[in-house]
Amino acid sequence: MMDGLKLVAAIIILVLGVCVGWVGGTLYADIFTVPAAELAAKNEERLTQDAKRREAEARARADQQAQQAEIDMITADYTRRTAEQSAQLAKLEQALSEKPDDPPATGGTSCRVLIPGRVSDQLNRTGRAFAPSHSGQPDAAMPRPR
């Protein structure tokens, strides 16, 4: 009977050893391994999100620079056209202030225009100023400036 008791005791010790090993392994995993893996996963996710954020910021910065370049081009074109118009208006005012070329005709059947030739020529140049096309393609309806 002793052998039977030794056998039962050995089986009980073996089962207790397996249980203690399983509980110990589970506690070790819960305390040390799983939190370390979770921390590593969080760090990897944070690095991925940081990279995506940097890419989005770079795209936004490039878009902003492209828009600013377009605004600067439009502003420069507007400034140039304004300066040209101011010069044309100054020439027109100078032509208006000068003495007329021909005195108006008095009487007769012919009807004479009361605008001097210099003023008429300057008005023609001012009225036929070309507006630039912002599309980058020449406008077929507008004659080419010479």
Secondary structure, DSSP 8 states (H G I E B T S, - for coil): -HHHHHHHHHHHHHHHHHHHHHHHHHHHIIIIIHHHHHHHHHHHHHHHHHHHHHHHHHHHHHHHHHHHHHHHHHHHHHHHHHHHHHHHHHHHHHHHHS--SS----SSS----SS-HHHHHHHHHHHT-----TTSS--TTS----
